[in-house]
Every structure is written in structure tokens, then in C-alpha cells.
Amino acid sequence: MASSNPAVQTVSTDLPAMPLTLEGLSVLHQMFRFRWAEWRKLDPSRQQEIAREAAAALSPSEEAGRSAVYSMLGHKGDLMLVHFRNSFEELNAVELQLNRTALQEYLEPTHSYLSVIELGLYDSSVKLYRQLAERGLRPLSKEWNAEVEETMERQREAMRPRLYPKIPDSLYLCFYPMDRKRGESLNWYTLPIEERQRQMEEHGMVGRRYAGKVQQIITGSIGFDDWEWGVDLFAPEPLVFKKLIYEMRFDQVSAVYAAFGQFFVGVRLPVAELGDWLGSSG
């Protein structure tokens, strides 16, 4: 029997619990505090040399839309680097490349986040599972899995631009990690997939109202980092972050089941202006 509490209502279903997901680019966020006191001890000519070396290392990736630098607001750090790559191996190479520059001596890591671009297919999953069940296929059987993989392959091709995007060139970035609650009385993962699909559809309707104002990229981090998802919001002005996130607080999936980590906000810093940011132009 479904609970009388609307926050925990469920739908009786024999469909598989886990929704299908599509994965794309690997993503790494790096946050640093800059050692300004040590930096100011350097001769201006050495500062310029270090700034040029760092810019040369980062420029090709920035131009390709694969890396971006942000000047952070607040005490959580001074610089945030975001990297989009095809694999974890490539992300590791990015880290090593930065570590080999002289600028690394003045960067103190404060936070990082590892994830992959993810598209959750709640709606498509429920529809496909129902169709396969109506055809008499047993969930997770060889025949079932073959049908699922065929559908997923078509979806991967159709969604390729969203799975393999460039980093948006918007002036502002807001990044935060989040979970779905797994408490004793409120556990997102105990809800049947049909109920989760309903709540996610409601949640998505809010986001669609901000189309053209905010570009959102969701990344999955289960098994990769301390939270389950990462959210990147890109926009030309920051107030829209507050409005979007606040409005989403009122839909059921956020109000009842969402838990949020720290928020990191930055202003896009073109690599060509890194020397100006460091105060070493000349």
C-alpha cells in the first residue's frame, strides 16, 4: 500500500530499479589557492616568464574548448580549472602537464572533483522497460539486454553533441556537487523507477524554463568522487544561478530528496589574460 505521505508515495512496479544513463566526456575540476606572498618575492621578469609558460601550456586546450580557467570568488580558492577530456588517462595527463610548469609552485590545491558527463534517461527507461515487459521479455535476460543496448546505441548517436560538448564560453560558472538522500525514512533509491521518473520530469520542467539563460552540464561521479553528481551552470550573469537553484528547491525531488555540497563560483579568465591576473604583464 502506498504511503499517505505525498513525499514518500510509491508506484507498484516490477520494472528494473536502475535508469539507463549515457556517458560522455571525462571531467575534472581543480580549485587552487594562490600563494601571493611567495609570488611577490619574485623578480618581475621571472613572474612574466612563469606566466608565459603557464599560458602556453593552457592555451591550446582553451582554444579547443577542452579547458577553461576561472577566477574564483570567496575564500574557497583563487583559481578554478575545468577540463573536458575523452578519458581519465587524458585528465591525468592534464594534471601532470600543469604540475610540470613553474606556476605549480604557487598553486595550493584546495579542492577537486572527478566525474563524467551523464545524461539520465528516466523517461526513456520507463517507456522501454514497459515495452519489453509487454513483449514478455524477462528483465536483464540476454534478450532484454540486447534490446536495451540497441536502443542505447541509437541514443548515444542522437545525444552525441550533449555528451561531447565544448566548455561554454560564458563569463560565469557555478559548480556544485549533490546527492540524493539515502536516510532511514527518506531514501531516493527505494522509490520505484516510475515514481522517480515522475519527480525527475517535474524537476526538468523548471530547468527548461531557463533555456537560453543558463547552460547546464550534469556529470555523474558515483564511484569517482565523494558525491553522486556534479552540476555546472554557465551563464553571462550570475543572478540567474540563484533564481534557477532557488526555484528548483520547491519541486519534490529537490525539496525532499536532494542534498547539496559546496558551491564554487568563478569568473572566466582567458588564458591570454593570466599575466594580468598575476600582476606580471609587461
N, C-alpha and C positions, 0 to 999 in steps of 0.2 A: 504494500500500500504506500502511495506517495505521501510524503510528509505534508502536514498542514502549513508548515513554514515555507513561504514562497522562495526563501533564499536557498532551500535545500530540496526543492521539488525535483523529482527524477522522472524519467520515462522508462517504462519497462521495455527492454530490448535484448536481443541475443546477438546483436552485431558486435564485431570486434571493437575493443575499447580504444585502441590507438589510432588517431587520424593519420592519413598519409601526409608526408611532407616532401617538398622538393628542396634540394640543397644546391648552392652555387658557390660563389667566391668565398675564400677564407679571409677572415677579417681580424686585424689586430689593432687595438687602441693602446697607445703608450702615453702616460702622463708623467711629466718631469717637473721638478723644482730646479730653477737655475741658480747656480752659485755665483751670485752677483759680486759678493765681496772678493772672491778669488779672481773673478773675471777682471775686476777693476785694477788689479795689481799688474795686469799685463800691459806691455807697451802697445800703443795704438796700432803700430804696424803688425804686431803679432795677432792682435784681435782681428784685423782685416784679413789676414792670411787664413785664420781659422774659419771665419765667416764665409770666405770664398770657397774653401774646401767643403764645408758642410752644404752650401748651396749647390755646388757642383754635384755632390753625391745625391741630393734630393731632387734636383730639377728634372731629370729625365722621367722619373716616376710621377712627379706632379703634372708634367705636361701630358702624360698618358692617362691622367685621371686615376692613377693607381695609388698615390699617396697624397696626403694633404697635411698642412701644419696649421695649428690654431693657437692664438694667444689666449690663455685661459683667464677667466675672471675668478677672483676669490683666492682662498688660502690653499686649495687642493692641488695647486700646481701652477706653473708658469707657461708651459708648452704642452700641447696635446698633438700627437702624431697619429694619423689614421692611415692604415694600409689595407688595400684590397689586393689580394693575390689569388692565384689558381690553386695553391696548396699550402699546407703548413710548412713544407720544406722551403718554399719561396718566402714565407713570412720569417722564418728563421734566418734566411739569407739577408733579409732587410735589417733585422736586428744586428746581425754581425757587421753589416756594412756601416751602420751608424756607430757601432762600438769601435770601429777602426779609425774613426775620424777624431781629430784632436778636440772637437767640441764636446765629445762624450765625457771628457774630464770635468766638465762644468755642468753636467746634467745629472741630477739625483732622481732616480725613479721613485715615484710616489704611488703609482697605480698602473695596472694594465688589464686588458680584457681580451680574451681569445674566443672567437666564435665563427660561425659560418652563416652566410646569407640563407635564410629559410623562408619558404612560403608554406604556411599551414593550409591544408586543403580540407577543412572540416566539411564544407558543403558538398564538395565533390566526393569526399569519402563516404558520407552517409548515403548519397544517391547511388554510388557504385556498389556499396555493400548491400543495399536493398535489392538492386537489380540482380546481383549474383545470387543472393539468397532466394529470390523469387524463381530463379532458374534451377534451384535445387543444389547449388554448389555448396560444399561444406567449407566454412571459414578456415583459411590457412591451409587448405588442401593444395596439392600440386596444381590442380586445375584452377582453383581460386587465385593462387599466387601468380599464375601465368596471365590471367585476365587482368589482374592488378598491375603487373609490370608493363603490359601492353598499353594500358591507359596512362600509366606514369610516363612512359616514353613519349607519348603524344603531348602530354602536359609539359614535359621538360622543354620540348622544342617550342611550344607555344609561349612559354614563360621565359624563354632564354634572355630577353632584354632585362627582365627584372631579376634574374638570377646572376647575371654577369654585367652589372652596371658600372659606369664610372662614378667616382665620387662627385656628387653635385658641387657646383662652384658657388653655392650660396654663401653669403657673408657670415651667417651664424650657424653654429652647430650646438645641439643639446643632445647629450648622450646619457643614458641611464640603463642599468640592469634591472630585471624584475623576475619574480617567481609567481606561480600560482600556489595558493595556500594548501598545505597538507596537514592541517591540525586535526585534533581528535573529533571536533564537531563540524568543522568546515574543511572538507578535503575535495579539491577540484577533481582529483584523479579517481574519486569514487562515483562521480556523476556519469551516467550513461552517455555515450557519444552523441546521441540525439539532443540531449539537453545541453551539452557543451556546445554543440553546433548552433543551437538556437541563441545561446548567450553571445557567442562569438559573432554571429550575424548582426545582432543588435549593437555590439561593440564596434563592428566595422562600419556601420552606418554613420557613426559620429565622425570617424576618420574621413569618410568620403565627403563630408560637408566642408572639409578643409583642403580639398583638392585644389591645386593651383596656388595655395598659400604656403603649404608645408610639403616637403618630400620626405617620406618615411621609409626607412630601411630596417627591417627586422632581421636579427640574427639569432640563431639557435646556439646555446652554449652548454646544454646538458652533457655532462661528461668532459667538458673542456674547461669550465671555469666555475666560480662559486655560485652563480645564479643560473637560471634556466634560459633566459633570453636577454639580449641586448637590444636597445632601441636607439636608433639615430634619427634625429629630426633636423632637417636642413631648411632654412628659411632666410629671406632677405631682411627680416626684422625679428627681434626676439620676443615681443609681446605675444605673438601667436603661439609660442610654446606654452605659455601659461594658460591661455584660453583653451587650447586643444586638450591639454592634460587635465585641466580642471573639469571641463565638460565630460570627459571620459570617466571621471571619478563617480559619476552618477548612474552609469549603466551597471547592470547587475554583476557582470563578470569582474569589473574593477572594484565596485563598492564592497563586494562580498569576498572575492577570491584573490585579489591582487595584493602583492607585497612588492615594494619598490626599494631599490638600493640608492646609492648616492647619485646626485645629478652633477654632470660636468658640462659647463657652458664655455664656448670659445668663439673668438672672432677670427675669421680666416686670415692667415698670414701668408701671402705669396712668398715663395722661397726667394724670389729676387729682392724682397724687402727684408730678408732676415738680418742683413748687416745693419739696416736702420734700427730694427728692433733691439739688436745687441748694442747699439750705440757705437758701432765700429765702422760706419761708412766713411769713405774717404778716398 
